[in-house]
Amino acid sequence: MAELRDYDRATPHGPAMTQNERQIFDFLIKPDDSYDSAGVYWGDMSLAQQIRFVTKGDAVESRRELSNIWAMFKEDPLSPFSYYFKNMVLPGAGLGLEGHSPYKLCNATWIAAVDYMEISGIIVGQVLVGILGDWLGRRWGLIQDAIIMLLGLIMLTAAWGVTQNGWVVCYVWALFFYGIGVGGEYPMTATSGMENAVGSGKVSTKDDRLHRGRKVTSAFLMQGWGQFFNQVILILLLLIFHHGSGNPPYSQTAVQWTYRVSFAIPAVGTLWLVYYRAYKMKSASRQLAAAKMKSKVTGYDTESLKLTFTYFGPRIIATAGAWFANDIFFYGNKLFQSEFISVILPGNTSVMPGWLYNLINVGVSLVGYYLASFLIDNKLYGRKRMQMIGFLMDFLLFVVPAFHFEYYRSPAHVREFQTMYFLSSFFNQFGPNAVTFLVAAEVYPAPIRATAHGVSAAVGKLGALTASVLYNYIDTQTKFYVVPWFGLMGMLITLLFLPDTTGLDLKEQERRWLCIRAGRESDYHGVAVHPKHLSWWERWRGVGRYYDADADYRQKIEEMRTDWEASQSRKAAEKEGGGHSADGDDHDDASWSSDVSTYFEKTQRLSPTIRPENKEYVDECGKLMRQ
């Protein structure tokens, strides 16, 4: 790289580049949502400068978005809602259709078996579909996952047995199969939402840098809406089929109708989802296909998987370990509900109070989901801080009643107990539950992104399975003693091993990955190795020593030169071939300004001799710049 560095010192910052050309390159390489007017990256600013930069940028972006919404509303009052439906609801529709409640009609052993099999099916789906999503592509992963969910819902709706135990056996295995589809929704929704499967599939845009987290968490919060509507449907169906009453005893007819219709309704929605994913999400695999093409891989990229464990092993600890801790909390939250209901309604045997309080709790959770979605891209708060604060607050909200259990269970203080219950739900969503779903895909390269997300989610579900098993063998107060420490563990894992990808361009991660995969980690100097975007562990390991803003600027110009030369070659080939692209790809050759073209033309003879291994990297990065 010595020749390249010598050349770059002489050219991009020398007399060969005019002021107008320099401004053009700054505009292309240093977007104003990440760099100030002096060309300083926001992560290199002081805290006071960051606050001013982020506050100003957020204000400008908010005005722009509100202006766009108003313009859409004036043209068509329903267009903002259709935009929200297309970009926020549809990507998370699979998660919205997964909500359901097992029916407690048999003994405790069978109920535990139902929980275990459901979680086991989800774990299998998370790992299996995650691998398939990286192997066959996002689109086929999405389609087959929706088909599995549809078949599972049909099996659940039609489950039957000549005895109650026989029915439960049929129900459990149908739930296991359905769980595979539910589990597969996690890696597929996260990766496709992040890679803009509904749109063009392009990697790097201003919208991606500013709102990528909101896009993914908005899809994820459909899980909350699914739980909300599922609970509403159950309440209404029980009232309809139980003569307007939600109180026991429940007839077998009422229970059977409530149970079957509650699964038949999402089955209709899932059938439509199969159609939509098959015919309306054809670009879902575009980014993955581009990544595989750069790596010259046609099937599953096992080499990238090995390198991920080598270079990103601590990140796996962060995403999987934090998700494990979070699911202990997620299931531990139910401990509050059963306890305060027993105090408020002693001797209660009806399912209706629990359902109604759960409905309120889901409503509180939705507030947390939405607040997380709005703040997760804020550079002053962002992913890592949100997850740490969420874990810390859940730790406090569980540890306080753990050591004053009888005090808060007393009728005089049960309202405080309820308040902690709802607050724990809020901070779980406005914290680790939303962030783990996002970062488990975001911190990994595209070729194994779905696999990494699936593995992290599966380890998280092992936390849920641990809680399900453990809670069957310890009393309630002991559960409160055990649960809080997983919040503390999650906060420490996040602090040490999770990088903060807030505001990081995903294209930069792919540029870095090209270097890593080619065995030249030290050749990458961009913001993906900026200390701001590295974990404490990675900083301690010295990964940030490769960051060099000036070297990266020069390198990007060379990558753009390679792209420009390829563009000129295509134009010449098209001219000879009668106006048709030789490779059939959709290239945006019109994006080159006359100033950029003039600069590359006049400096072409000055281009250095690039060593073959570095030329391959520059060529590949040039292709990435076109995405």
C-alpha positions as CSV (number, residue, x, y, z in Angstrom):
1,M,0.0,0.0,0.0
2,A,3.0,2.3,0.1
3,E,2.7,3.3,-3.5
4,L,-1.0,4.0,-3.0
5,R,-0.5,6.1,0.1
6,D,2.3,8.1,-1.7
7,Y,0.1,8.8,-4.6
8,D,-2.9,9.8,-2.5
9,R,-0.8,12.3,-0.6
10,A,0.1,13.9,-3.9
11,T,-3.2,13.9,-5.5
12,P,-6.5,14.1,-3.5
13,H,-5.0,16.7,-1.2
14,G,-2.6,18.3,-3.8
15,P,-2.9,20.8,-6.6
16,A,-4.5,18.2,-9.0
17,M,-7.8,18.5,-7.1
18,T,-9.7,21.7,-7.5
19,Q,-11.8,23.2,-4.8
20,N,-15.0,22.3,-6.6
21,E,-13.8,18.7,-7.0
22,R,-12.9,18.5,-3.4
23,Q,-16.4,19.7,-2.4
24,I,-17.9,17.0,-4.7
25,F,-15.8,14.3,-3.1
26,D,-16.6,15.6,0.4
27,F,-20.3,15.4,-0.4
28,L,-20.0,11.8,-1.6
29,I,-17.6,10.5,1.0
30,K,-18.6,12.6,4.1
31,P,-22.4,12.9,4.2
32,D,-23.8,15.7,6.4
33,D,-25.7,13.4,8.7
34,S,-22.3,11.9,9.9
35,Y,-19.8,14.7,9.3
36,D,-19.8,18.4,10.2
37,S,-19.0,21.3,7.8
38,A,-15.3,20.9,8.5
39,G,-15.4,17.2,7.5
40,V,-15.1,15.9,11.1
41,Y,-16.9,12.6,11.9
42,W,-19.4,12.9,14.7
43,G,-17.6,10.3,16.7
44,D,-14.4,12.4,16.7
45,M,-16.2,15.4,18.2
46,S,-16.1,16.5,21.8
47,L,-19.2,15.8,23.9
48,A,-20.4,19.4,23.6
49,Q,-19.9,19.3,19.8
50,Q,-21.7,16.0,19.5
51,I,-24.7,17.4,21.4
52,R,-24.9,20.4,19.1
53,F,-24.4,18.4,16.0
54,V,-26.9,15.7,16.9
55,T,-29.5,18.1,18.2
56,K,-29.3,20.2,15.0
57,G,-29.4,17.2,12.7
58,D,-32.3,15.7,14.5
59,A,-34.2,18.9,14.4
60,V,-33.6,19.2,10.6
61,E,-34.6,15.6,10.0
62,S,-37.7,15.9,12.2
63,R,-38.9,19.0,10.2
64,R,-38.2,17.2,6.9
65,E,-40.2,14.1,8.0
66,L,-43.1,16.1,9.3
67,S,-43.1,18.1,6.1
68,N,-43.2,14.9,4.0
69,I,-46.0,13.6,6.1
70,W,-48.0,16.8,5.7
71,A,-47.4,16.8,2.0
72,M,-48.5,13.1,1.8
73,F,-51.6,13.9,3.8
74,K,-52.6,16.9,1.6
75,E,-52.3,14.7,-1.5
76,D,-54.1,11.8,0.0
77,P,-55.2,11.7,3.7
78,L,-54.7,8.0,3.9
79,S,-51.3,7.9,2.3
80,P,-49.3,8.3,5.6
81,F,-51.2,5.3,7.0
82,S,-50.5,3.2,3.9
83,Y,-46.8,4.3,4.1
84,Y,-46.7,3.1,7.7
85,F,-48.4,-0.1,6.8
86,K,-46.0,-0.9,4.0
87,N,-42.8,0.1,5.8
88,M,-43.5,-0.8,9.4
89,V,-46.4,-3.3,9.6
90,L,-45.7,-5.6,6.7
91,P,-42.0,-6.3,7.5
92,G,-43.1,-7.5,11.0
93,A,-46.4,-9.1,10.0
94,G,-45.0,-12.6,10.8
95,L,-44.2,-11.6,14.3
96,G,-47.6,-9.9,14.7
97,L,-49.3,-13.2,13.7
98,E,-47.3,-15.4,16.1
99,G,-49.1,-14.4,19.3
100,H,-51.2,-17.0,21.1
101,S,-51.9,-18.2,24.6
102,P,-51.7,-21.9,25.6
103,Y,-54.9,-23.1,27.4
104,K,-54.5,-24.4,30.9
105,L,-57.0,-27.2,30.9
106,C,-55.0,-30.1,32.2
107,N,-52.6,-30.9,35.0
108,A,-49.4,-29.0,35.8
109,T,-47.2,-31.6,34.1
110,W,-48.9,-31.2,30.8
111,I,-48.9,-27.4,31.0
112,A,-45.1,-27.6,31.6
113,A,-44.7,-29.9,28.6
114,V,-46.6,-27.5,26.5
115,D,-44.2,-24.7,27.5
116,Y,-41.1,-26.8,26.9
117,M,-42.2,-28.0,23.5
118,E,-43.2,-24.6,22.3
119,I,-39.9,-23.1,23.3
120,S,-38.0,-26.0,21.8
121,G,-39.8,-25.6,18.5
122,I,-38.9,-21.9,18.5
123,I,-35.2,-22.6,19.2
124,V,-35.1,-25.1,16.3
125,G,-36.7,-22.6,14.0
126,Q,-34.4,-19.8,15.0
127,V,-31.3,-21.8,14.2
128,L,-32.6,-23.8,11.2
129,V,-34.3,-20.9,9.4
130,G,-31.4,-18.6,10.2
131,I,-29.0,-21.0,8.4
132,L,-31.5,-21.4,5.5
133,G,-31.8,-17.6,5.2
134,D,-28.1,-17.3,4.6
135,W,-27.9,-20.3,2.4
136,L,-30.9,-20.0,0.1
137,G,-31.5,-16.3,0.5
138,R,-33.8,-14.0,2.6
139,R,-36.7,-14.3,0.2
140,W,-36.9,-18.1,0.3
141,G,-36.4,-18.0,4.1
142,L,-39.3,-15.6,4.5
143,I,-41.6,-17.6,2.2
144,Q,-40.9,-21.1,3.7
145,D,-41.2,-19.6,7.2
146,A,-44.7,-18.2,6.5
147,I,-45.7,-21.6,5.0
148,I,-44.5,-23.4,8.1
149,M,-46.5,-21.0,10.3
150,L,-49.6,-21.5,8.1
151,L,-49.4,-25.3,8.3
152,G,-48.7,-25.1,12.1
153,L,-51.8,-22.9,12.6
154,I,-53.9,-25.3,10.5
155,M,-52.6,-28.2,12.7
156,L,-53.4,-26.3,15.9
157,T,-56.9,-25.4,14.7
158,A,-57.6,-29.0,13.7
159,A,-55.9,-30.7,16.7
160,W,-58.0,-33.4,18.3
161,G,-57.9,-36.5,20.5
162,V,-60.4,-39.0,21.9
163,T,-59.2,-38.1,25.4
164,Q,-58.0,-34.9,26.9
165,N,-54.4,-36.3,27.1
166,G,-54.6,-37.4,23.5
167,W,-55.7,-34.0,22.5
168,V,-52.9,-32.4,24.4
169,V,-50.3,-34.7,22.7
170,C,-51.7,-33.6,19.3
171,Y,-51.7,-30.0,20.4
172,V,-48.1,-30.1,21.7
173,W,-46.7,-31.5,18.5
174,A,-48.6,-29.0,16.4
175,L,-47.4,-26.2,18.6
176,F,-43.8,-27.5,18.2
177,F,-44.1,-27.4,14.4
178,Y,-45.7,-24.0,14.6
179,G,-42.9,-22.9,16.9
180,I,-40.4,-23.6,14.2
181,G,-42.1,-21.0,12.0
182,V,-42.4,-18.6,14.9
183,G,-38.7,-19.0,15.7
184,G,-37.7,-18.5,12.0
185,E,-39.5,-15.1,12.0
186,Y,-36.8,-13.7,14.3
187,P,-33.7,-13.9,12.0
188,M,-35.8,-13.4,8.8
189,T,-37.7,-10.3,10.1
190,A,-34.5,-8.7,11.5
191,T,-32.3,-9.3,8.4
192,S,-34.8,-8.5,5.8
193,G,-36.0,-5.4,7.6
194,M,-32.4,-4.2,8.0
195,E,-31.5,-4.9,4.3
196,N,-34.7,-3.1,3.1
197,A,-36.3,-6.2,1.6
198,V,-39.5,-4.4,0.8
199,G,-37.7,-1.7,-1.1
200,S,-34.7,-1.9,-3.4
201,G,-32.3,-3.8,-1.2
202,K,-29.7,-1.1,-1.3
203,V,-27.3,-0.8,1.6
204,S,-26.2,2.7,2.1
205,T,-28.6,5.7,2.1
206,K,-29.1,8.6,4.4
207,D,-32.4,7.0,5.6
208,D,-30.5,3.8,6.4
209,R,-27.9,5.6,8.5
210,L,-30.5,7.7,10.3
211,H,-33.4,5.3,10.7
212,R,-32.2,1.8,10.3
213,G,-32.8,1.0,13.9
214,R,-36.3,2.5,13.8
215,K,-37.1,0.4,10.7
216,V,-36.2,-2.9,12.3
217,T,-37.7,-2.2,15.8
218,S,-40.9,-0.9,14.1
219,A,-41.1,-4.3,12.5
220,F,-40.3,-6.0,15.8
221,L,-43.0,-4.1,17.8
222,M,-45.6,-5.8,15.7
223,Q,-45.0,-8.7,18.1
224,G,-46.5,-6.4,20.8
225,W,-49.5,-5.6,18.6
226,G,-49.9,-9.3,17.9
227,Q,-50.0,-10.0,21.7
228,F,-52.4,-7.2,22.2
229,F,-54.9,-8.3,19.5
230,N,-54.5,-11.9,20.5
231,Q,-55.5,-11.1,24.0
232,V,-58.5,-9.0,22.8
233,I,-59.6,-11.8,20.5
234,L,-59.4,-14.4,23.3
235,I,-61.5,-12.1,25.6
236,L,-64.1,-11.5,23.0
237,L,-64.3,-15.1,21.9
238,L,-64.7,-16.4,25.4
239,L,-67.5,-13.9,26.1
240,I,-69.2,-14.9,22.8
241,F,-69.0,-18.6,23.3
242,H,-69.5,-18.6,27.1
243,H,-72.8,-16.7,27.1
244,G,-71.3,-13.3,27.8
245,S,-69.5,-14.4,30.9
246,G,-65.8,-14.9,31.5
247,N,-66.2,-16.7,34.8
248,P,-65.8,-20.5,35.4
249,P,-66.9,-23.2,35.1
250,Y,-66.1,-23.3,31.4
251,S,-67.9,-25.7,29.1
252,Q,-65.9,-27.9,26.8
253,T,-67.8,-26.4,23.8
254,A,-67.0,-22.8,24.8
255,V,-63.3,-23.7,25.3
256,Q,-63.0,-25.6,22.0
257,W,-64.6,-22.8,20.0
258,T,-62.5,-20.1,21.6
259,Y,-59.4,-22.1,21.1
260,R,-59.9,-23.1,17.5
261,V,-61.2,-19.7,16.2
262,S,-58.3,-17.9,18.0
263,F,-55.9,-19.9,15.8
264,A,-58.0,-19.8,12.7
265,I,-58.0,-16.0,12.5
266,P,-54.2,-15.6,12.3
267,A,-54.1,-18.5,9.9
268,V,-56.0,-16.4,7.4
269,G,-53.5,-13.5,7.8
270,T,-50.6,-15.9,7.5
271,L,-52.1,-17.3,4.2
272,W,-52.0,-13.7,2.8
273,L,-48.4,-13.3,4.2
274,V,-47.3,-16.3,2.1
275,Y,-48.7,-14.6,-1.0
276,Y,-47.1,-11.2,-0.2
277,R,-43.7,-12.6,0.5
278,A,-43.7,-14.7,-2.7
279,Y,-44.9,-11.9,-5.0
280,K,-44.1,-8.5,-3.4
281,M,-40.7,-9.0,-1.7
282,K,-38.6,-10.1,-4.7
283,S,-35.6,-8.0,-3.8
284,A,-35.2,-9.5,-0.3
285,S,-32.1,-11.4,-1.1
286,R,-30.3,-8.6,-3.1
287,Q,-27.8,-7.6,-0.5
288,L,-26.9,-11.1,0.5
289,A,-26.5,-12.1,-3.2
290,A,-24.1,-9.1,-3.7
291,A,-22.1,-10.1,-0.6
292,K,-21.8,-13.7,-1.8
293,M,-20.8,-12.5,-5.3
294,K,-17.9,-10.4,-3.8
295,S,-16.7,-13.4,-1.8
296,K,-17.2,-15.8,-4.8
297,V,-19.5,-18.0,-2.8
298,T,-22.6,-19.7,-4.3
299,G,-24.0,-21.7,-1.3
300,Y,-23.6,-21.3,2.4
301,D,-20.5,-19.1,3.3
302,T,-18.8,-21.4,5.8
303,E,-15.6,-19.4,5.6
304,S,-17.4,-16.3,6.7
305,L,-18.9,-18.2,9.6
306,K,-15.5,-19.4,10.8
307,L,-14.1,-15.9,10.5
308,T,-17.0,-14.5,12.4
309,F,-16.3,-16.7,15.4
310,T,-12.6,-15.8,15.1
311,Y,-13.0,-12.0,14.8
312,F,-16.4,-11.4,16.3
313,G,-16.5,-14.1,19.0
314,P,-17.0,-11.5,21.8
315,R,-19.9,-10.0,19.9
316,I,-21.6,-13.4,19.9
317,I,-21.2,-13.4,23.7
318,A,-22.8,-9.9,23.7
319,T,-25.8,-10.7,21.5
320,A,-26.5,-14.2,22.7
321,G,-25.6,-13.6,26.4
322,A,-27.7,-10.4,26.7
323,W,-30.6,-12.1,24.9
324,F,-30.4,-15.0,27.4
325,A,-30.5,-12.6,30.3
326,N,-33.3,-10.7,28.8
327,D,-35.5,-13.7,28.3
328,I,-35.1,-14.6,32.0
329,F,-36.6,-11.2,32.7
330,F,-39.2,-11.4,30.0
331,Y,-40.7,-14.6,31.5
332,G,-40.0,-13.4,35.0
333,N,-42.3,-10.4,34.5
334,K,-45.2,-12.8,34.8
335,L,-44.3,-13.4,38.4
336,F,-45.6,-10.0,39.4
337,Q,-49.0,-10.6,37.8
338,S,-49.9,-13.8,39.6
339,E,-48.9,-12.4,42.9
340,F,-50.8,-9.2,42.9
341,I,-53.9,-10.8,41.5
342,S,-53.8,-13.3,44.3
343,V,-53.8,-10.4,46.8
344,I,-56.4,-8.3,45.0
345,L,-58.7,-11.2,44.1
346,P,-58.1,-14.0,46.7
347,G,-59.4,-17.3,45.7
348,N,-59.9,-16.3,42.0
349,T,-60.2,-19.2,39.5
350,S,-61.2,-17.2,36.5
351,V,-58.9,-16.6,33.5
352,M,-60.4,-13.2,32.8
353,P,-58.6,-11.0,35.5
354,G,-55.3,-12.4,34.3
355,W,-56.2,-11.7,30.7
356,L,-57.3,-8.1,31.4
357,Y,-54.2,-7.3,33.4
358,N,-52.1,-8.8,30.7
359,L,-53.9,-6.6,28.2
360,I,-53.0,-3.5,30.2
361,N,-49.4,-4.8,30.5
362,V,-49.1,-5.3,26.7
363,G,-50.4,-1.7,26.3
364,V,-47.6,-0.5,28.6
365,S,-45.1,-2.6,26.7
366,L,-46.2,-1.0,23.4
367,V,-45.4,2.4,24.8
368,G,-41.9,1.0,25.5
369,Y,-41.7,-0.5,22.0
370,Y,-42.5,2.8,20.4
371,L,-40.2,4.9,22.6
372,A,-37.4,2.5,21.8
373,S,-38.2,2.8,18.1
374,F,-38.0,6.6,18.3
375,L,-34.8,6.9,20.3
376,I,-32.8,3.8,19.1
377,D,-31.1,5.8,16.3
378,N,-30.4,8.9,18.5
379,K,-26.6,9.2,18.6
380,L,-26.6,10.6,22.1
381,Y,-28.6,7.6,23.5
382,G,-28.6,4.8,20.9
383,R,-28.5,1.0,21.2
384,K,-25.9,0.3,23.8
385,R,-27.0,2.9,26.4
386,M,-30.6,1.9,25.9
387,Q,-29.9,-1.7,26.6
388,M,-27.7,-1.0,29.6
389,I,-30.3,1.3,31.2
390,G,-33.1,-1.1,30.5
391,F,-31.2,-4.0,32.2
392,L,-30.3,-1.7,35.1
393,M,-33.9,-0.6,35.7
394,D,-35.2,-4.2,35.4
395,F,-32.6,-5.2,38.0
396,L,-33.8,-2.6,40.4
397,L,-37.5,-3.2,39.8
398,F,-37.0,-6.9,40.7
399,V,-34.4,-6.6,43.4
400,V,-36.5,-4.2,45.5
401,P,-39.6,-6.5,45.9
402,A,-37.3,-9.5,46.3
403,F,-36.0,-8.3,49.6
404,H,-39.3,-6.7,50.7
405,F,-41.6,-9.4,49.4
406,E,-44.2,-9.6,52.1
407,Y,-44.3,-5.8,52.4
408,Y,-45.2,-5.3,48.8
409,R,-47.6,-8.3,48.7
410,S,-49.7,-6.8,51.5
411,P,-53.0,-5.3,50.5
412,A,-51.8,-1.9,51.7
413,H,-48.8,-1.8,49.3
414,V,-49.9,-4.1,46.4
415,R,-50.4,-1.0,44.2
416,E,-46.7,-0.3,44.4
417,F,-46.2,-3.9,43.5
418,Q,-48.4,-3.4,40.4
419,T,-46.5,-0.3,39.4
420,M,-43.2,-2.1,39.5
421,Y,-44.8,-4.8,37.3
422,F,-45.8,-2.3,34.6
423,L,-42.5,-0.4,34.8
424,S,-40.5,-3.6,34.4
425,S,-42.5,-4.3,31.2
426,F,-41.9,-0.8,30.0
427,F,-38.1,-0.9,30.5
428,N,-37.8,-4.4,29.1
429,Q,-39.2,-3.2,25.8
430,F,-37.6,0.3,26.1
431,G,-34.3,-1.5,26.5
432,P,-33.0,-5.1,26.0
433,N,-36.0,-6.7,24.3
434,A,-35.9,-4.2,21.4
435,V,-32.1,-3.8,21.2
436,T,-31.2,-7.5,21.3
437,F,-33.5,-8.1,18.3
438,L,-31.7,-5.3,16.3
439,V,-28.0,-5.7,17.2
440,A,-28.0,-9.5,16.9
441,A,-28.2,-8.9,13.1
442,E,-26.6,-5.5,12.8
443,V,-23.1,-6.2,14.3
444,Y,-22.4,-9.1,11.9
445,P,-21.6,-9.2,8.1
446,A,-24.3,-9.9,5.6
447,P,-23.2,-13.5,4.5
448,I,-23.9,-15.0,8.0
449,R,-26.2,-12.3,9.4
450,A,-29.3,-14.5,9.7
451,T,-27.3,-17.4,11.2
452,A,-25.8,-15.1,13.8
453,H,-29.2,-13.6,14.7
454,G,-30.8,-17.1,14.8
455,V,-28.1,-18.5,17.1
456,S,-28.3,-15.4,19.4
457,A,-32.1,-15.7,19.5
458,A,-31.9,-19.4,20.2
459,V,-29.6,-18.8,23.2
460,G,-32.1,-16.2,24.3
461,K,-34.9,-18.8,24.2
462,L,-32.7,-21.1,26.2
463,G,-33.0,-18.4,28.9
464,A,-36.8,-18.7,28.5
465,L,-36.5,-22.5,28.8
466,T,-34.3,-22.1,31.9
467,A,-36.9,-19.9,33.5
468,S,-39.7,-22.3,32.6
469,V,-37.9,-25.3,34.2
470,L,-36.5,-23.4,37.1
471,Y,-39.8,-21.8,38.1
472,N,-41.4,-25.2,38.6
473,Y,-39.0,-26.1,41.4
474,I,-38.7,-22.9,43.5
475,D,-41.2,-20.8,45.3
476,T,-42.2,-17.3,44.3
477,Q,-40.0,-15.3,46.6
478,T,-37.0,-17.4,45.6
479,K,-37.8,-16.6,42.0
480,F,-37.6,-12.9,42.9
481,Y,-34.2,-13.5,44.5
482,V,-32.9,-15.3,41.4
483,V,-34.2,-13.1,38.5
484,P,-32.6,-9.7,39.3
485,W,-29.1,-10.8,38.9
486,F,-29.6,-11.7,35.3
487,G,-30.3,-8.0,34.7
488,L,-27.0,-7.1,36.2
489,M,-25.3,-9.8,34.2
490,G,-26.9,-8.5,31.0
491,M,-25.8,-4.9,31.7
492,L,-22.2,-6.0,32.3
493,I,-22.1,-8.2,29.1
494,T,-23.5,-5.2,27.1
495,L,-20.9,-2.9,28.6
496,L,-17.9,-5.1,27.9
497,F,-18.7,-6.9,24.6
498,L,-21.4,-5.0,22.6
499,P,-20.2,-2.5,20.1
500,D,-22.4,0.6,19.6
501,T,-23.6,0.6,15.9
502,T,-25.8,3.7,16.3
503,G,-25.2,6.0,13.3
504,L,-22.8,3.5,11.7
505,D,-23.2,3.0,7.9
506,L,-23.7,-0.7,7.3
507,K,-21.7,-0.3,4.1
508,E,-18.6,0.4,6.2
509,Q,-19.1,-2.9,8.0
510,E,-19.1,-4.6,4.6
511,R,-16.0,-2.8,3.5
512,R,-14.2,-3.9,6.7
513,W,-15.5,-7.5,6.2
514,L,-14.0,-7.6,2.7
515,C,-10.6,-6.9,4.3
516,I,-11.1,-9.4,7.0
517,R,-12.2,-12.1,4.6
518,A,-9.2,-11.4,2.4
519,G,-6.8,-11.7,5.4
520,R,-6.0,-8.0,5.4
521,E,-7.8,-6.6,8.5
522,S,-5.2,-3.8,8.9
523,D,-5.9,-2.4,5.4
524,Y,-9.3,-1.1,6.5
525,H,-9.2,2.4,8.1
526,G,-12.9,3.5,8.1
527,V,-15.4,4.3,10.8
528,A,-16.3,0.7,11.4
529,V,-13.2,0.5,13.5
530,H,-13.7,3.9,15.1
531,P,-13.5,3.5,18.9
532,K,-17.1,4.9,19.1
533,H,-18.3,1.8,17.3
534,L,-16.2,-0.8,19.1
535,S,-16.9,-2.6,22.3
536,W,-14.7,-2.1,25.4
537,W,-13.2,-5.5,24.7
538,E,-12.4,-4.6,21.1
539,R,-10.8,-1.3,22.1
540,W,-8.7,-3.1,24.7
541,R,-7.6,-5.6,22.0
542,G,-6.4,-2.6,19.9
543,V,-8.9,-3.0,17.0
544,G,-9.3,0.8,16.9
545,R,-5.6,1.4,16.1
546,Y,-6.5,0.9,12.4
547,Y,-8.8,3.9,12.3
548,D,-7.3,6.7,10.1
549,A,-9.8,9.2,8.7
550,D,-7.3,10.6,6.1
551,A,-6.2,7.2,4.9
552,D,-9.8,6.1,4.6
553,Y,-10.7,9.2,2.6
554,R,-7.9,8.5,0.1
555,Q,-8.8,4.8,-0.1
556,K,-12.4,5.7,-0.9
557,I,-11.4,7.9,-3.7
558,E,-9.4,5.0,-5.2
559,E,-12.4,2.7,-4.8
560,M,-14.5,5.3,-6.6
561,R,-11.9,5.5,-9.3
562,T,-12.2,1.8,-9.8
563,D,-16.0,2.1,-10.0
564,W,-15.7,4.9,-12.5
565,E,-13.3,3.0,-14.7
566,A,-15.7,0.0,-14.6
567,S,-18.5,2.4,-15.6
568,Q,-16.5,3.7,-18.6
569,S,-15.8,0.1,-19.6
570,R,-19.4,-0.8,-19.5
571,K,-20.4,2.2,-21.5
572,A,-17.9,1.3,-24.2
573,A,-19.1,-2.3,-24.2
574,E,-22.7,-1.2,-24.4
575,K,-21.8,1.1,-27.3
576,E,-20.2,-1.8,-29.2
577,G,-23.0,-4.1,-28.3
578,G,-25.8,-1.9,-29.4
579,G,-26.7,-0.2,-26.1
580,H,-27.2,-3.3,-23.9
581,S,-25.2,-4.1,-20.8
582,A,-22.9,-7.1,-21.2
583,D,-23.5,-8.5,-17.7
584,G,-27.2,-7.6,-17.5
585,D,-26.8,-5.8,-14.2
586,D,-28.6,-2.7,-13.2
587,H,-25.8,-0.1,-12.9
588,D,-26.3,3.6,-12.0
589,D,-23.8,5.1,-14.4
590,A,-25.6,8.4,-14.4
591,S,-24.5,9.2,-10.9
592,W,-21.0,10.4,-11.9
593,S,-20.8,14.2,-12.0
594,S,-18.8,15.9,-14.7
595,D,-16.3,17.2,-12.0
596,V,-15.7,13.7,-10.7
597,S,-15.3,12.3,-14.2
598,T,-12.9,15.2,-15.2
599,Y,-10.8,14.6,-12.1
600,F,-10.5,10.8,-12.7
601,E,-9.7,11.5,-16.4
602,K,-6.9,14.0,-15.7
603,T,-5.3,11.9,-12.9
604,Q,-5.7,8.6,-14.6
605,R,-2.1,8.7,-15.9
606,L,-0.9,9.4,-12.4
607,S,-2.5,6.3,-10.9
608,P,0.0,4.1,-9.1
609,T,0.7,0.5,-9.6
610,I,-1.4,-1.3,-7.1
611,R,-0.3,-4.7,-5.8
612,P,-2.6,-7.5,-7.0
613,E,-3.9,-8.3,-3.5
614,N,-4.8,-4.6,-2.8
615,K,-6.2,-4.2,-6.3
616,E,-8.7,-7.0,-5.6
617,Y,-9.8,-5.2,-2.4
618,V,-10.2,-1.8,-4.1
619,D,-12.1,-3.5,-7.0
620,E,-14.5,-5.2,-4.6
621,C,-15.0,-2.0,-2.5
622,G,-15.6,-0.2,-5.8
623,K,-18.5,-2.6,-6.5
624,L,-19.7,-2.0,-2.9
625,M,-19.8,1.8,-3.5
626,R,-22.3,1.2,-6.3
627,Q,-24.8,-0.6,-4.1
